[in-house]
Amino acid sequence: MKKVLFVCLGNICRSPAAEGVFRHMVKEAGLHDLIKIDSAGTGGWHEGESPDARMIHHAKKRGYDISDLETRQIRAPEDLHEFDYILTMDNANLRNVQALDVKKQHHHKIKALVSYCRIHAIAEVPDPYYKEEDGFEHVLDLLEDACAQLLEEIRHEVRRGIE
């Protein structure tokens, strides 16, 4: 089983949306029994809350239901050990998660999610929290692009593991 953790600042907009997008793609690909998906924030301000209502709304318009997700803070070292892919939304998240890896044992699996983008050339997934409605749509565009490529990579890994 492959395990994927999406990480943003508060786990209320970008990372739960990434979890929802990827969960949907994985289910459509018939791999939901082979891939575990979760999300977390580097900060714990919203722990136990639902994702932002605006992100829930925009995700739902695209067929992704994230309304049942519950926010949490990343756990170190537990999450660093457990997950095969730890994918961050922006450069600050990347630095913060890498800082949790004190012994640098897990740096190889901590990456920027946008490194998987093929359609959009962008340095990070911007935080839509203080933006207009189109900011949420832009984030979903980026997440769909990156998650599609991520799924292809993991699909190949899973196939190699089965053969």
N, C-alpha and C positions, 0 to 999 in steps of 0.2 A: 504494500500500500504506500502511495505517495501522499505526503502531507504538505499542504500549502497554507501559509499564514500571510494575510495582507495587513499592512500596518500604516496608519496615518497618525495624526496628532491626537485627536479625541475619540476616534472610533465612532463618529456619528454621521459622517458624510462619505468620504472617499473609500475607506477600507470596507465598511459594510456593503457599499455599492459594488465594490470589486468582488466581495464574497458572493453577493447575489448574482452578479453577471456570470462569474466563473461557475458557480453551482449550477446555474441554468444550462450553460454550455456543456458541462460535464455530464449532466443528466441526459441532455439531448444526444450526446455521444455514447451513451450507455455505459459510462465508466464510473457512475456514482458509488459503486461498491469497491472501487479501487483507488479512489482519491478522497482524502479527508480535507475539508476546507474550513478555515476559521478566519477571524479578523480581530484586531486589537488596536489600541492606541498607545502611544508612548506616554501620554498623560492619563491620569485616572479621574479627571474632573467629572466625567459623565458615566462612571461605572454603574452598570445595572440599568441604564436608561435604554430607550428605543433609539434607533437612528433618527436623524433630523427629519421632520415631517416633510420638508421640501424634497429631500432626497428620496424618501419613500414614495412621494407622489410622482416624481420624474422617472424613477426606476419602474414603477407600476405601469406607467404609460408605455414602456418598452417591453413589458411582460415579465419583469423581475419583481418578485415579492420579497422585500426585506423587512416587512413590518414586524415579523416575529423575532428578529435578531435582538440580542441584548449586548450592550457595549461592555467592554472590559479593557483593562490595561495589560500590556504585554508582561509576561512573567519571566524573569531571568533568575536562574539559568534554564528553567523548565522548558519554556517555548523554544529556546535556542537548541536544546537537545532534541526535542520532539519533532520539529518541522524540518522537512527537506528543502523547502523554498520559503524564505522570509522576504517578502516583497514590499518595499516601501514606496510611498507616494511622492515624497519630495526629498531634497538633499538634507534638510534638517532631520527628517525621520531616519534617513539612512545613517547619518552620523550618530544619532541618539541610540539606534539599535546596535550599531557597531560598538559603541561605548559600553553597552551591556555585556558584550563578549570580551570580557577582561583578558582572558587567556588567548584570545584570537583563534579559538578552535573552530568557530563556525562562520568566519568571515566569507568563506567560499559560497555559502548559501544565502547570504544577505545581499540583495540586489535592489536596484531601482526598477519598479515595475515597467517604466517606460522603455527600458532596454529591450522589451519584447515588441514594442510598437513597430509596425511596418508601414502603415499609412501616414501616421503623424510623426513629424520630426520635432520633438519637443524634449526639453530637459527634465521636466517633472510634471506630475499631475497637480494642477493648481487647486488650492483649497477654495471651494465655492461658498463657504459659510457666510462671508460678508459680501457676496456678489449678487448680481441679478439672476433671474430664473435661467437665462441662457448659459450661465456658468455651470449649472447642474447638468444641462444637456451636453455641454462641451466635455465635462468630466466623464460622462457615460460614453461619449464617442471614443475617448482615449482608452477607457477601461475595456470596451468591446474589442478595440484593435489589439491591445496588449494581451488580453485574456485569450483571444483566438490563437495567437502565436504560442503563448504559454501552454495551451492545451495540446497543440501539435507536438511540442517538445516532450511533454509528459506522456502523451499517447505513444510516442516512439520508445520512451523508457519503459513503459508498462509492457509494450509488445515484446521488447527484448527480454524482459523479466519472465514473461510467460513462455517464450520459446525455449 
